[in-house]
Every structure is written in C-alpha cells, then in structure tokens.
Amino acid sequence: MRALRAGLTLALGAGLGAAAEGWRWRRRADARAAPGLLGRLPVLPVAAAAELPAVPAKPGTPAGGGPGELAKYGLPGLAQLKSRESYVLCYDPRTRCALWVVEQLRPERLCGDGDRRSCDFREDDSVHAYHRATNADYRGSGFDRGHLAAAANHRWSQKAMDDTFYLSNVAPQVERKHVSAGGKVNVHKARFSETEADGKSYVKYQVIGKNHVAVPTHFFKVLILEAAGGQIELRSYVMPNAPVDEAVPLERFLVPIESIERASGLLFVPNILARAGSLKAVTAGSK
C-alpha cells in the first residue's frame, strides 16, 4: 500500500451511513464539546442518536400523543457511538462487533511512547453485558482478536493505544500465522451472500463463544487520502477472512467502492462529495 500522504488519512469501514444534513451542521457547532476523536473529525459517517423532536399536537388529536409520548419509557435501541482517543466506532449489539470504525492517520501519530506490551484486551463496559464480547469467547476458538483500529497506528499516546484494546474494537480474525497480505488491510468487516445448491442466496457466518460473537466472512477497508493540496483519493479493499497467499499483491484486493456500499448497506461517497466536491477513486488497474 502506498505510504501515507501529506495531510490526513481517514480509514473507514465496518459500516458507514450518510449523515443527515441538519445533523451535520449541528455536529460542527458541537464539535468542541465532543470527547476523543469525535470532536476532531470534520465528517462522521452516521447521524448520532438524537432526542425525538417536539411535535405540536394537532387540533382534535388525543391528548398525550406524539413522539415524546411514544418514548415515555425509552427506546429499545439507538446507534451506539463510542468516541475514543484514537478512533470512533458504531457498535452492533447483535454481532458483538463494530458496524464501522473511523480512525484518523497522520505520520506523526505513528510513533511515540505508546507501548503495546502495556496493553491488554478487555471488555467494553460501556456495552450492556448481554451484548458484550469477552476474552473467553475467543479462547480456543481458533481466531485471533483482530484490531479494527490498529494499535500500531496510535503509538503517539499510551491512552490512544490502550483504547484500541477494547473488545468492541475487535473482530474474530483468522490466526496471524495464516495472514500475509491480509494483515495489511484486515480492518473492518462484511458478510456477503452466497447462492447454494437450492438456488437460493443466504448470508451465513460462524459465531464463537457463549456470547455468539460473529465471525466476518470478509474484511473491508476504505482509505480517504487527502493530499496537502486538497486532492482526495479513495481506495477501497475487500479481503476474505481466510489464509491469503503472500505472493498475491495487495492491489489484487482493490474493489469499486460501490460494491462495498451495496453489500454493507453503508454509504461513503455522498459524505465525501458533500465536503470535497470531487474525488479520484482508485481500483484495480488504475494508474
């Protein structure tokens, strides 16, 4: 993979959706107050869970109606955004993994005092115990705890590196001894349908541990490369969560961004175009 360019790089994946326009402007106004990386990102992939808007009652409608009344006893689920020092993720309680992770990469953040030997994988206690992965789920499973936001990308701060060891930032990954080229882009997860002998298509995947942590069939990574002059380049990769021959060049796994958007139900390009106006998408065979 080409070295990081001047300017910033956003590594995106495991699920990105388009933010609502009104929320985008409100996010900019609130950015200074947001903790961790969330307060430093210019664009986020999904709208944060917001309070239901107050809707005036219409004449003749029963008293006590409206969205506020519907949420009187709370809503069963909202987008679970986790803002860490080094990344932002949206957690999927069904799979016990992240839907997507965003990390911002700069050359100066790749070095520093962060020491991996001082880090331990740990449960994310901000996730309800019903929906949380544990280290025991991985024990004896045959899968590694694969970082989504990589620890090595955040040596600039011990706290930033520590944050990458939450199990909410981890997905079951084929053991490292089987990974070669895949280890370079093993960031973010996806599951694709397969057509079986009966002619029907299914989405199937393994789960591990008593908490049924979902094993991705594939990983994807989307790189938004911003040059010092403001030019934007987009690179998107998909790799199987399986052994990869080290002789296979990384470029072999470049795919059109549309294929990731369609398979994942996520949108990347609209957010980028809304801010940059244009971009160059690099796919296999591009120069």
Backbone as CSV, one residue per row, in Angstrom:
resi,resn,N_x,N_y,N_z,CA_x,CA_y,CA_z,C_x,C_y,C_z
1,MET,0.839,-1.177,0.000,0.000,0.000,0.000,0.887,1.245,0.000
2,ARG,0.487,2.245,-0.723,1.284,3.445,-0.808,1.364,4.131,0.546
3,ALA,2.488,4.758,0.826,2.702,5.399,2.110,1.697,6.528,2.298
4,LEU,1.462,6.900,3.552,0.541,7.981,3.841,1.026,9.274,3.198
5,ARG,0.093,10.031,2.664,0.441,11.286,2.026,0.451,12.408,3.050
6,ALA,0.931,13.549,2.602,0.843,14.729,3.445,-0.628,15.039,3.653
7,GLY,-0.959,15.634,4.796,-2.358,15.845,5.112,-2.853,14.687,5.952
8,LEU,-4.161,14.469,5.974,-4.677,13.413,6.830,-5.247,12.278,6.006
9,THR,-5.303,11.124,6.634,-5.937,9.963,6.043,-7.007,9.485,7.007
10,LEU,-8.186,9.244,6.507,-9.234,8.639,7.311,-9.409,7.205,6.859
11,ALA,-9.276,6.292,7.788,-9.530,4.881,7.491,-10.931,4.568,7.974
12,LEU,-11.760,4.119,7.060,-13.172,3.943,7.355,-13.583,2.526,7.055
13,GLY,-14.575,2.036,7.788,-15.114,0.741,7.427,-16.022,0.156,8.463
14,ALA,-16.425,-1.055,8.229,-17.331,-1.795,9.072,-18.667,-1.117,9.200
15,GLY,-18.994,-0.175,8.346,-20.328,0.386,8.314,-20.331,1.874,8.344
16,LEU,-20.632,2.519,7.231,-20.747,3.962,7.195,-22.055,4.343,6.529
17,GLY,-22.797,5.242,7.122,-24.032,5.733,6.520,-23.957,7.221,6.339
18,ALA,-24.817,7.782,5.529,-24.794,9.221,5.258,-25.428,9.975,6.420
19,ALA,-24.799,11.022,6.871,-25.341,11.853,7.948,-26.406,12.781,7.403
20,ALA,-27.414,13.024,8.200,-28.449,13.956,7.782,-27.871,15.354,7.730
21,GLU,-28.323,16.149,6.791,-27.717,17.454,6.577,-27.844,18.344,7.811
22,GLY,-29.027,18.341,8.419,-29.199,19.185,9.597,-28.300,18.755,10.730
23,TRP,-28.156,17.438,10.911,-27.280,16.944,11.973,-25.844,17.303,11.708
24,ARG,-25.440,17.281,10.421,-24.056,17.607,10.081,-23.705,19.015,10.539
25,TRP,-24.587,19.951,10.313,-24.294,21.324,10.742,-24.298,21.437,12.258
26,ARG,-25.225,20.709,12.910,-25.260,20.753,14.366,-24.007,20.138,14.948
27,ARG,-23.491,19.073,14.302,-22.259,18.417,14.771,-21.075,19.363,14.734
28,ARG,-21.005,20.191,13.684,-19.900,21.139,13.593,-19.944,22.120,14.753
29,ALA,-21.164,22.563,15.104,-21.293,23.519,16.194,-20.933,22.897,17.530
30,ASP,-21.198,21.572,17.671,-20.945,20.901,18.950,-19.587,20.225,19.026
31,ALA,-18.775,20.324,17.978,-17.542,19.541,17.883,-16.597,19.795,19.046
32,ARG,-16.523,21.055,19.494,-15.562,21.363,20.550,-15.895,20.648,21.852
33,ALA,-17.177,20.380,22.055,-17.576,19.761,23.313,-17.479,18.243,23.276
34,ALA,-17.337,17.655,22.099,-17.335,16.199,21.989,-16.013,15.622,22.459
35,PRO,-16.028,14.473,23.138,-14.802,13.873,23.652,-14.054,13.087,22.585
36,GLY,-12.758,12.854,22.829,-11.969,11.984,21.974,-11.927,12.430,20.529
37,LEU,-11.748,11.436,19.646,-11.626,11.725,18.221,-12.906,12.322,17.656
38,LEU,-14.044,12.023,18.263,-15.322,12.518,17.764,-15.311,14.031,17.616
39,GLY,-14.658,14.720,18.547,-14.622,16.174,18.497,-13.646,16.729,17.486
40,ARG,-12.822,15.869,16.882,-11.806,16.351,15.947,-12.096,15.990,14.506
41,LEU,-13.127,15.139,14.272,-13.417,14.716,12.912,-14.278,15.740,12.188
42,PRO,-13.947,16.083,10.946,-14.760,17.025,10.193,-16.071,16.435,9.701
43,VAL,-16.106,15.135,9.442,-17.299,14.472,8.919,-17.442,13.126,9.605
44,LEU,-18.652,12.798,10.030,-18.909,11.482,10.611,-19.824,10.686,9.700
45,PRO,-19.723,9.367,9.742,-20.471,8.543,8.799,-21.956,8.416,9.064
46,VAL,-22.398,8.509,10.311,-23.822,8.358,10.570,-24.279,9.442,11.523
47,ALA,-25.535,9.733,11.467,-26.109,10.688,12.411,-26.159,10.071,13.799
48,ALA,-25.762,10.838,14.784,-25.816,10.345,16.154,-27.269,10.239,16.597
49,ALA,-27.504,9.368,17.549,-28.858,9.249,18.074,-29.250,10.558,18.735
50,ALA,-30.357,11.128,18.317,-30.790,12.417,18.840,-32.106,12.259,19.584
51,GLU,-32.429,13.256,20.384,-33.718,13.240,21.041,-34.819,13.392,20.004
52,LEU,-35.961,12.783,20.290,-37.069,12.936,19.370,-37.537,14.381,19.387
53,PRO,-37.794,14.960,18.227,-38.211,16.358,18.190,-39.594,16.545,18.778
54,ALA,-39.788,17.712,19.375,-41.112,18.031,19.901,-42.040,18.380,18.746
55,VAL,-43.178,17.723,18.691,-44.149,17.962,17.623,-45.427,18.487,18.247
56,PRO,-45.845,19.705,17.895,-47.074,20.257,18.481,-48.269,19.359,18.162
57,ALA,-49.139,19.180,19.131,-50.333,18.363,18.928,-51.284,19.069,17.965
58,LYS,-51.859,18.319,17.057,-52.813,18.879,16.110,-54.198,18.935,16.753
59,PRO,-54.962,19.926,16.352,-56.328,20.017,16.903,-57.099,18.727,16.644
60,GLY,-57.777,18.261,17.676,-58.594,17.068,17.523,-57.880,15.766,17.800
61,THR,-56.560,15.814,18.021,-55.828,14.580,18.308,-55.919,14.253,19.786
62,PRO,-55.865,12.979,20.150,-55.965,12.598,21.569,-54.830,13.200,22.376
63,ALA,-55.098,13.555,23.608,-54.069,14.099,24.486,-53.024,13.034,24.769
64,GLY,-51.798,13.490,24.941,-50.717,12.583,25.300,-50.096,11.861,24.135
65,GLY,-50.453,12.227,22.904,-49.856,11.564,21.758,-48.559,12.224,21.338
66,GLY,-48.020,11.813,20.200,-46.811,12.424,19.666,-45.573,11.631,19.996
67,PRO,-44.459,11.977,19.330,-43.203,11.223,19.515,-42.717,11.186,20.954
68,GLY,-42.870,12.299,21.674,-42.407,12.310,23.056,-43.111,11.278,23.905
69,GLU,-44.406,11.128,23.693,-45.176,10.148,24.449,-44.775,8.727,24.073
70,LEU,-44.447,8.518,22.791,-44.038,7.189,22.355,-42.756,6.753,23.051
71,ALA,-41.907,7.721,23.382,-40.618,7.407,24.012,-40.669,7.558,25.531
72,LYS,-41.872,7.586,26.061,-42.045,7.815,27.503,-41.230,6.841,28.331
73,TYR,-41.187,5.585,27.905,-40.458,4.564,28.656,-39.156,4.166,27.974
74,GLY,-38.658,5.065,27.158,-37.386,4.812,26.494,-37.559,4.084,25.176
75,LEU,-36.515,4.108,24.363,-36.495,3.398,23.094,-35.602,2.165,23.238
76,PRO,-35.960,1.064,22.620,-35.207,-0.186,22.837,-33.803,-0.182,22.271
77,GLY,-33.521,0.711,21.351,-32.170,0.735,20.793,-31.914,2.000,20.013
78,LEU,-30.691,2.485,20.078,-30.233,3.640,19.316,-28.822,3.341,18.830
79,ALA,-28.356,4.144,17.886,-26.985,3.970,17.401,-26.012,4.077,18.570
80,GLN,-25.148,3.080,18.723,-24.189,3.067,19.824,-22.849,3.605,19.339
81,LEU,-22.685,4.916,19.399,-21.424,5.544,19.018,-20.480,5.557,20.208
82,LYS,-19.247,5.135,19.978,-18.211,5.139,21.012,-17.067,6.026,20.527
83,SER,-16.808,7.088,21.249,-15.731,8.003,20.868,-14.532,7.770,21.775
84,ARG,-13.449,7.291,21.190,-12.219,7.044,21.940,-11.181,8.100,21.581
85,GLU,-10.062,8.029,22.257,-8.980,8.960,21.975,-8.476,8.818,20.546
86,SER,-8.482,7.593,20.021,-7.832,7.328,18.742,-8.785,6.949,17.620
87,TYR,-10.068,6.761,17.908,-10.996,6.333,16.860,-12.429,6.564,17.321
88,VAL,-13.352,6.459,16.383,-14.789,6.461,16.673,-15.360,5.184,16.073
89,LEU,-16.246,4.520,16.801,-16.882,3.331,16.236,-18.376,3.371,16.495
90,CYS,-19.093,2.623,15.679,-20.518,2.391,15.880,-20.676,0.902,16.149
91,TYR,-21.203,0.586,17.307,-21.237,-0.809,17.758,-22.542,-1.488,17.359
92,ASP,-22.428,-2.752,16.947,-23.591,-3.567,16.586,-23.819,-4.597,17.690
93,PRO,-24.810,-4.408,18.539,-25.006,-5.341,19.654,-25.409,-6.741,19.211
94,ARG,-25.911,-6.888,17.987,-26.313,-8.212,17.508,-25.106,-9.092,17.227
95,THR,-24.057,-8.513,16.643,-22.891,-9.302,16.249,-21.779,-9.266,17.282
96,ARG,-21.914,-8.388,18.295,-20.866,-8.180,19.312,-19.600,-7.612,18.690
97,CYS,-19.734,-6.916,17.583,-18.616,-6.285,16.880,-19.045,-4.887,16.440
98,ALA,-18.097,-4.140,15.928,-18.413,-2.800,15.436,-19.034,-2.868,14.053
99,LEU,-20.000,-1.974,13.794,-20.520,-1.802,12.441,-19.478,-1.124,11.571
100,TRP,-18.831,-0.110,12.142,-17.765,0.587,11.428,-16.832,1.225,12.446
101,VAL,-15.639,1.521,11.999,-14.644,2.233,12.802,-14.011,3.297,11.922
102,VAL,-13.842,4.478,12.467,-13.129,5.554,11.764,-11.893,5.891,12.574
103,GLU,-10.746,5.900,11.922,-9.523,6.372,12.569,-8.837,7.370,11.651
104,GLN,-8.225,8.355,12.260,-7.538,9.411,11.524,-6.036,9.168,11.643
105,LEU,-5.381,9.044,10.501,-3.957,8.703,10.490,-3.129,9.882,10.008
106,ARG,-2.123,10.207,10.781,-1.136,11.224,10.412,0.252,10.636,10.674
107,PRO,1.237,11.016,9.875,2.579,10.437,10.066,3.102,10.581,11.484
108,GLU,2.857,11.730,12.110,3.406,11.953,13.449,2.737,11.094,14.509
109,ARG,1.571,10.521,14.196,0.874,9.689,15.176,1.314,8.234,15.114
110,LEU,2.151,7.895,14.172,2.601,6.515,14.036,3.811,6.211,14.914
111,CYS,4.294,7.207,15.610,5.439,6.994,16.511,5.160,7.723,17.815
112,GLY,5.840,7.286,18.868,5.633,7.899,20.172,5.923,6.913,21.277
113,ASP,5.374,7.199,22.457,5.677,6.414,23.651,4.705,5.260,23.884
114,GLY,3.731,5.112,23.043,2.776,4.022,23.231,3.465,2.669,23.175
115,ASP,3.218,1.825,24.173,3.880,0.526,24.289,2.827,-0.577,24.329
116,ARG,2.812,-1.407,23.303,1.819,-2.483,23.203,1.943,-3.464,24.365
117,ARG,3.131,-3.621,24.904,3.332,-4.578,25.986,2.580,-4.173,27.249
118,SER,2.180,-2.912,27.321,1.434,-2.435,28.491,-0.072,-2.548,28.303
119,CYS,-0.501,-3.098,27.174,-1.928,-3.155,26.836,-2.482,-4.568,26.991
120,ASP,-3.725,-4.647,27.390,-4.426,-5.929,27.492,-5.811,-5.789,26.865
121,PHE,-6.230,-6.828,26.141,-7.591,-6.840,25.624,-8.564,-6.879,26.794
122,ARG,-9.621,-6.075,26.703,-10.568,-6.002,27.804,-11.982,-5.741,27.286
123,GLU,-12.945,-6.149,28.093,-14.336,-5.924,27.743,-14.635,-4.427,27.722
124,ASP,-15.587,-4.061,26.891,-16.038,-2.672,26.834,-17.239,-2.548,27.760
125,ASP,-17.012,-1.992,28.950,-18.097,-1.935,29.921,-19.130,-0.867,29.603
126,SER,-18.924,-0.111,28.501,-19.974,0.813,28.059,-21.035,0.079,27.245
127,VAL,-20.781,-1.193,26.922,-21.739,-2.040,26.202,-22.462,-2.908,27.228
128,HIS,-23.769,-3.051,27.083,-24.547,-3.874,28.014,-23.987,-5.294,28.033
129,ALA,-24.004,-5.907,29.204,-23.429,-7.246,29.376,-24.071,-8.273,28.454
130,TYR,-25.346,-8.090,28.087,-25.998,-9.025,27.172,-25.350,-9.022,25.786
131,HIS,-24.772,-7.896,25.401,-24.329,-7.689,24.013,-22.820,-7.528,23.897
132,ARG,-22.106,-7.950,24.906,-20.679,-7.672,25.003,-19.846,-8.918,24.722
133,ALA,-18.788,-8.759,23.940,-17.817,-9.840,23.747,-16.867,-9.891,24.940
134,THR,-16.373,-11.088,25.242,-15.407,-11.263,26.321,-14.188,-12.008,25.788
135,ASN,-13.108,-11.955,26.531,-11.909,-12.695,26.132,-12.174,-14.189,26.093
136,ALA,-13.068,-14.657,26.956,-13.388,-16.091,26.980,-14.020,-16.547,25.668
137,ASP,-14.710,-15.650,24.984,-15.322,-16.012,23.707,-14.275,-16.393,22.671
138,TYR,-13.115,-15.787,22.751,-12.055,-16.043,21.774,-11.182,-17.234,22.158
139,ARG,-11.177,-17.569,23.434,-10.284,-18.621,23.920,-10.642,-19.969,23.288
140,GLY,-9.677,-20.581,22.615,-9.886,-21.878,21.996,-10.724,-21.851,20.724
141,SER,-11.023,-20.657,20.207,-11.889,-20.546,19.030,-11.136,-20.773,17.727
142,GLY,-9.807,-20.627,17.761,-9.035,-20.707,16.532,-8.925,-19.374,15.815
143,PHE,-9.482,-18.312,16.408,-9.420,-16.979,15.814,-8.649,-16.033,16.723
144,ASP,-7.945,-15.107,16.107,-7.283,-14.038,16.838,-8.272,-12.923,17.144
145,ARG,-7.904,-12.090,18.111,-8.653,-10.863,18.368,-8.059,-9.792,17.450
146,GLY,-8.671,-9.616,16.315,-8.130,-8.725,15.294,-8.589,-7.290,15.484
147,HIS,-7.622,-6.379,15.652,-7.957,-4.965,15.808,-8.660,-4.438,14.556
148,LEU,-9.613,-3.548,14.760,-10.203,-2.791,13.663,-9.424,-1.488,13.512
149,ALA,-9.434,-0.619,14.527,-8.457,0.466,14.572,-7.180,-0.138,15.152
150,ALA,-6.116,-0.167,14.362,-4.908,-0.906,14.729,-4.118,-0.203,15.824
151,ALA,-3.596,-0.991,16.762,-2.787,-0.429,17.844,-1.557,0.283,17.292
152,ALA,-0.935,-0.291,16.274,0.301,0.281,15.733,0.090,1.646,15.089
153,ASN,-1.147,1.988,14.772,-1.431,3.299,14.184,-1.498,4.402,15.210
154,HIS,-1.409,4.043,16.496,-1.652,5.038,17.540,-0.604,4.970,18.639
155,ARG,0.638,4.965,18.221,1.750,4.961,19.179,1.950,6.333,19.827
156,TRP,1.304,7.354,19.317,1.519,8.720,19.786,1.098,8.940,21.230
157,SER,0.274,8.026,21.773,-0.221,8.192,23.137,-0.508,6.825,23.724
158,GLN,-0.105,6.595,24.963,-0.414,5.317,25.597,-1.922,5.150,25.753
159,LYS,-2.617,6.238,26.081,-4.071,6.174,26.210,-4.706,5.820,24.871
160,ALA,-4.220,6.435,23.780,-4.764,6.146,22.457,-4.556,4.684,22.094
161,MET,-3.374,4.138,22.411,-3.113,2.736,22.120,-3.959,1.830,23.012
162,ASP,-4.064,2.180,24.296,-4.890,1.385,25.218,-6.315,1.256,24.700
163,ASP,-6.852,2.345,24.173,-8.243,2.354,23.708,-8.493,1.363,22.575
164,THR,-7.464,1.037,21.813,-7.652,0.097,20.703,-7.832,-1.335,21.193
165,PHE,-7.625,-1.587,22.489,-7.718,-2.943,23.022,-9.085,-3.256,23.632
166,TYR,-10.046,-2.339,23.517,-11.417,-2.700,23.872,-11.909,-3.768,22.907
167,LEU,-12.617,-4.752,23.403,-13.107,-5.820,22.537,-14.191,-5.336,21.573
168,SER,-14.734,-4.158,21.805,-15.659,-3.570,20.830,-14.919,-3.119,19.580
169,ASN,-13.599,-2.985,19.662,-12.753,-2.617,18.521,-12.052,-3.844,17.938
170,VAL,-12.639,-4.997,18.140,-12.009,-6.266,17.757,-13.028,-7.113,17.007
171,ALA,-12.542,-7.914,16.071,-13.384,-8.905,15.394,-12.587,-10.196,15.252
172,PRO,-13.254,-11.335,15.262,-12.534,-12.601,15.072,-11.844,-12.635,13.711
173,GLN,-10.548,-12.864,13.746,-9.735,-12.856,12.526,-8.944,-14.157,12.446
174,VAL,-8.797,-14.680,11.238,-8.013,-15.887,11.049,-6.648,-15.698,11.693
175,GLU,-6.122,-16.749,12.288,-4.886,-16.630,13.064,-3.773,-15.989,12.255
176,ARG,-2.958,-15.185,12.925,-1.934,-14.381,12.262,-0.958,-15.221,11.439
177,LYS,-0.700,-16.453,11.875,0.266,-17.270,11.139,-0.239,-17.598,9.737
178,HIS,-1.546,-17.406,9.516,-2.119,-17.669,8.203,-2.290,-16.395,7.382
179,VAL,-1.958,-15.232,7.962,-2.226,-13.956,7.303,-0.938,-13.385,6.726
180,SER,-1.002,-12.950,5.483,0.142,-12.255,4.885,-0.335,-10.909,4.383
181,ALA,-0.705,-10.827,3.115,-1.214,-9.561,2.588,-2.437,-9.114,3.369
182,GLY,-3.245,-10.062,3.840,-4.454,-9.719,4.566,-4.170,-8.930,5.823
183,GLY,-3.007,-9.134,6.424,-2.693,-8.414,7.636,-2.525,-6.932,7.430
184,LYS,-2.395,-6.502,6.190,-2.186,-5.083,5.915,-3.497,-4.318,5.801
185,VAL,-4.577,-5.021,5.537,-5.857,-4.331,5.391,-6.973,-5.073,6.117
186,ASN,-6.636,-5.663,7.248,-7.612,-6.524,7.903,-8.530,-5.729,8.820
187,VAL,-8.964,-4.571,8.320,-9.626,-3.625,9.216,-11.093,-3.656,9.002
188,HIS,-12.010,-3.912,9.271,-13.428,-3.733,9.106,-14.072,-4.914,8.416
189,LYS,-15.273,-5.144,8.745,-15.870,-6.432,8.471,-17.054,-6.342,7.528
190,ALA,-17.338,-7.436,6.882,-18.502,-7.509,6.000,-18.908,-8.964,5.864
191,ARG,-20.154,-9.166,5.462,-20.655,-10.513,5.200,-21.401,-10.481,3.884
192,PHE,-21.101,-11.421,3.008,-21.676,-11.432,1.675,-22.539,-12.669,1.502
193,SER,-23.547,-12.553,0.656,-24.449,-13.676,0.414,-23.806,-14.678,-0.529
194,GLU,-24.221,-15.916,-0.413,-23.768,-16.990,-1.298,-24.980,-17.766,-1.791
195,THR,-24.929,-18.180,-3.045,-26.001,-18.984,-3.617,-25.660,-20.452,-3.431
196,GLU,-26.589,-21.208,-2.855,-26.334,-22.608,-2.556,-27.040,-23.515,-3.554
197,ALA,-26.952,-24.819,-3.315,-27.443,-25.811,-4.281,-28.923,-25.670,-4.578
198,ASP,-29.686,-25.135,-3.631,-31.124,-24.990,-3.870,-31.453,-23.765,-4.704
199,GLY,-30.415,-23.023,-5.130,-30.619,-21.846,-5.957,-30.969,-20.592,-5.181
200,LYS,-31.042,-20.705,-3.861,-31.363,-19.552,-3.025,-30.085,-18.950,-2.445
201,SER,-30.143,-17.658,-2.157,-28.987,-16.952,-1.594,-29.152,-16.805,-0.091
202,TYR,-28.060,-16.984,0.612,-28.071,-16.896,2.062,-26.868,-16.069,2.530
203,VAL,-27.032,-15.416,3.673,-25.903,-14.818,4.378,-25.657,-15.675,5.607
204,LYS,-24.529,-16.375,5.643,-24.198,-17.260,6.747,-22.826,-16.901,7.299
205,TYR,-22.688,-17.032,8.607,-21.385,-16.802,9.216,-21.314,-17.554,10.537
206,GLN,-20.108,-17.854,10.923,-19.854,-18.571,12.169,-19.975,-17.624,13.353
207,VAL,-20.305,-18.153,14.506,-20.233,-17.397,15.746,-19.367,-18.176,16.730
208,ILE,-18.733,-17.447,17.659,-17.847,-18.094,18.620,-18.221,-17.678,20.039
209,GLY,-17.895,-18.558,20.980,-18.079,-18.251,22.390,-19.521,-18.284,22.838
210,LYS,-19.712,-18.203,24.146,-21.064,-18.251,24.699,-21.865,-17.012,24.348
211,ASN,-21.165,-15.927,23.974,-21.862,-14.702,23.588,-22.128,-14.611,22.088
212,HIS,-21.757,-15.667,21.352,-22.023,-15.743,19.911,-21.475,-14.530,19.168
213,VAL,-20.194,-14.296,19.318,-19.513,-13.222,18.586,-19.429,-13.626,17.117
214,ALA,-19.922,-12.775,16.242,-19.991,-13.100,14.819,-18.614,-13.035,14.168
215,VAL,-18.324,-14.019,13.330,-17.058,-14.062,12.595,-17.280,-13.483,11.192
216,PRO,-16.604,-12.399,10.847,-16.772,-11.833,9.498,-16.304,-12.813,8.426
217,THR,-17.028,-12.865,7.323,-16.550,-13.660,6.190,-15.502,-12.898,5.405
218,HIS,-15.570,-11.565,5.460,-14.633,-10.696,4.749,-14.328,-9.463,5.609
219,PHE,-13.225,-8.830,5.284,-12.903,-7.530,5.851,-12.825,-6.514,4.722
220,PHE,-13.244,-5.297,5.009,-13.045,-4.230,4.027,-12.380,-3.045,4.693
221,LYS,-11.730,-2.254,3.882,-11.140,-1.010,4.364,-11.270,0.040,3.287
222,VAL,-11.670,1.221,3.696,-11.787,2.357,2.782,-10.821,3.432,3.257
223,LEU,-9.942,3.855,2.366,-8.978,4.907,2.677,-9.380,6.182,1.952
224,ILE,-9.494,7.263,2.695,-9.693,8.585,2.112,-8.373,9.320,2.281
225,LEU,-7.661,9.474,1.191,-6.326,10.082,1.216,-6.437,11.538,0.806
226,GLU,-6.018,12.410,1.685,-6.106,13.848,1.434,-4.698,14.424,1.301
227,ALA,-4.365,14.891,0.111,-3.057,15.481,-0.140,-3.029,16.911,0.385
228,ALA,-1.817,17.436,0.519,-1.651,18.786,1.050,-2.403,19.806,0.206
229,GLY,-2.516,19.578,-1.098,-3.204,20.496,-1.991,-4.715,20.365,-1.971
230,GLY,-5.235,19.405,-1.172,-6.675,19.246,-1.055,-7.261,18.172,-1.945
231,GLN,-6.439,17.551,-2.818,-6.963,16.484,-3.673,-7.338,15.271,-2.814
232,ILE,-8.447,14.639,-3.174,-8.950,13.494,-2.424,-8.866,12.247,-3.300
233,GLU,-8.266,11.208,-2.742,-8.194,9.915,-3.434,-8.840,8.861,-2.559
234,LEU,-9.629,7.997,-3.172,-10.346,6.951,-2.458,-9.839,5.590,-2.886
235,ARG,-9.469,4.760,-1.905,-9.056,3.386,-2.173,-9.893,2.467,-1.295
236,SER,-10.457,1.421,-1.884,-11.313,0.515,-1.130,-10.904,-0.933,-1.403
237,TYR,-10.792,-1.701,-0.331,-10.298,-3.076,-0.393,-11.303,-4.027,0.256
238,VAL,-11.384,-5.229,-0.271,-12.110,-6.320,0.373,-11.218,-7.551,0.346
239,MET,-11.085,-8.202,1.512,-10.283,-9.419,1.599,-11.045,-10.464,2.391
240,PRO,-10.879,-11.730,2.048,-11.555,-12.786,2.812,-10.910,-12.963,4.178
241,ASN,-11.708,-13.343,5.140,-11.178,-13.676,6.460,-10.712,-15.134,6.407
242,ALA,-9.625,-15.335,5.681,-9.115,-16.678,5.374,-7.637,-16.545,5.032
243,PRO,-6.914,-17.665,5.007,-5.498,-17.592,4.619,-5.331,-16.959,3.243
244,VAL,-4.313,-16.112,3.114,-4.030,-15.423,1.855,-2.579,-15.693,1.469
245,ASP,-2.367,-16.125,0.250,-1.022,-16.394,-0.234,-0.214,-15.104,-0.246
246,GLU,0.979,-15.135,0.354,1.787,-13.917,0.435,2.268,-13.437,-0.930
247,ALA,2.167,-14.284,-1.944,2.578,-13.863,-3.282,1.520,-13.006,-3.971
248,VAL,0.300,-12.986,-3.426,-0.771,-12.205,-4.040,-0.562,-10.732,-3.699
249,PRO,-0.445,-9.856,-4.703,-0.230,-8.427,-4.415,-1.458,-7.800,-3.776
250,LEU,-1.226,-6.821,-2.921,-2.310,-6.154,-2.220,-3.304,-5.522,-3.194
251,GLU,-2.801,-5.004,-4.313,-3.667,-4.344,-5.289,-4.741,-5.277,-5.842
252,ARG,-4.516,-6.598,-5.720,-5.491,-7.556,-6.217,-6.826,-7.421,-5.477
253,PHE,-6.787,-6.845,-4.285,-7.981,-6.770,-3.457,-8.683,-5.413,-3.538
254,LEU,-8.191,-4.539,-4.407,-8.896,-3.289,-4.661,-10.232,-3.589,-5.339
255,VAL,-11.288,-2.930,-4.891,-12.618,-3.133,-5.476,-13.281,-1.773,-5.655
256,PRO,-14.260,-1.690,-6.540,-15.030,-0.435,-6.634,-15.763,-0.169,-5.321
257,ILE,-15.773,1.077,-4.904,-16.429,1.420,-3.643,-17.907,1.044,-3.663
258,GLU,-18.516,1.068,-4.855,-19.940,0.733,-4.948,-20.221,-0.696,-4.466
259,SER,-19.276,-1.601,-4.684,-19.503,-2.987,-4.273,-19.568,-3.097,-2.758
260,ILE,-18.776,-2.300,-2.044,-18.828,-2.301,-0.590,-20.114,-1.640,-0.105
261,GLU,-20.480,-0.536,-0.741,-21.694,0.163,-0.337,-22.930,-0.731,-0.501
262,ARG,-23.001,-1.449,-1.611,-24.155,-2.316,-1.861,-24.202,-3.487,-0.887
263,ALA,-23.059,-4.098,-0.629,-23.024,-5.286,0.224,-23.240,-4.955,1.692
264,SER,-22.754,-3.795,2.115,-22.792,-3.455,3.533,-24.007,-2.624,3.930
265,GLY,-24.680,-2.021,2.947,-25.779,-1.123,3.273,-25.305,0.215,3.786
266,LEU,-24.061,0.543,3.526,-23.442,1.779,4.000,-23.146,2.697,2.828
267,LEU,-22.968,3.975,3.113,-22.637,4.946,2.074,-21.390,5.726,2.466
268,PHE,-20.451,5.793,1.552,-19.209,6.530,1.759,-19.138,7.770,0.876
269,VAL,-19.404,7.573,-0.411,-19.156,8.613,-1.409,-19.974,9.881,-1.164
270,PRO,-21.277,9.804,-0.839,-22.023,11.043,-0.635,-21.420,11.954,0.424
271,ASN,-20.934,11.371,1.522,-20.306,12.185,2.568,-19.062,12.889,2.060
272,ILE,-18.262,12.155,1.289,-17.015,12.731,0.788,-17.305,13.848,-0.202
273,LEU,-18.228,13.598,-1.128,-18.548,14.598,-2.141,-19.182,15.836,-1.518
274,ALA,-19.946,15.654,-0.446,-20.576,16.791,0.208,-19.536,17.746,0.765
275,ARG,-18.366,17.216,1.074,-17.334,18.065,1.673,-16.240,18.441,0.680
276,ALA,-15.897,17.501,-0.212,-14.766,17.722,-1.105,-15.183,18.151,-2.505
277,GLY,-16.377,17.801,-2.926,-16.829,18.183,-4.260,-16.415,17.224,-5.345
278,SER,-15.245,16.606,-5.214,-14.769,15.645,-6.211,-13.755,14.732,-5.549
279,LEU,-13.554,13.567,-6.156,-12.534,12.642,-5.663,-12.110,11.719,-6.786
280,LYS,-10.953,11.116,-6.613,-10.444,10.124,-7.544,-10.519,8.771,-6.871
281,ALA,-11.295,7.854,-7.449,-11.418,6.509,-6.905,-10.426,5.599,-7.609
282,VAL,-9.567,4.943,-6.832,-8.553,4.048,-7.378,-9.040,2.609,-7.240
283,THR,-9.108,1.894,-8.356,-9.486,0.485,-8.343,-8.394,-0.314,-9.047
284,ALA,-8.546,-1.632,-9.077,-7.555,-2.486,-9.719,-7.338,-2.040,-11.161
285,GLY,-6.099,-1.872,-11.530,-5.773,-1.459,-12.899,-5.682,0.041,-13.061
286,SER,-6.063,0.833,-12.010,-5.975,2.292,-12.117,-4.519,2.733,-12.068
287,LYS,-4.255,3.892,-12.664,-2.913,4.473,-12.620,-2.994,5.907,-12.138
